[in-house]
Amino acid sequence: MSKTWHTNMQHVLDENGELVAMPGSGRRLWQYLGSIVQAVTERGPDDREDQTPLRCRRRPGRKRCNGRILAMIPDEDPMTIHWFCPVCEDNGVITGWQGTLWDRRRFI
């Protein structure tokens, strides 16, 4: 199984809530994690579907993983988002996402 990513979205935001300047690869990684937050928080309150439209970002063996990311906010820990690729097993926990530019709950 892959190592688990533990990320806090607040660590890459400036005082205005914008993504800080960083090299392209780092920026792409944080934008990807932000897209997971966005996909989960765009769901309606009764939507229990874990599948997102997001493709996995990993490239095991230099070939793109064809998995789709599963992500959810667990009832027992509503401050975190858990995500997982069922194909390559890339996975992670995202914290500090509430109120960020990716949090879509306020728009629903």
C-alpha angles and dihedrals in degrees: 000000000000122000115267118250112224108194136171113201091206090068093072101041126096126222089278093054094253126131110267120239112272139149117290097258093052092045091051091050093052092044088052092051088047090053088056089053090048094049093051097044094047090066121102119252092256097045108113096174111124097193117101128195089244122115119220113263098213124107107201110189087005090290120115114254109240095209126122118225119251112205138170147162104238116227090228093054111027092171093070138062116213118202134182141175109220092202105051097012095234105159145163153169121241122201133171092044098122113112094005125132088264096053105103098178092099090057097054 
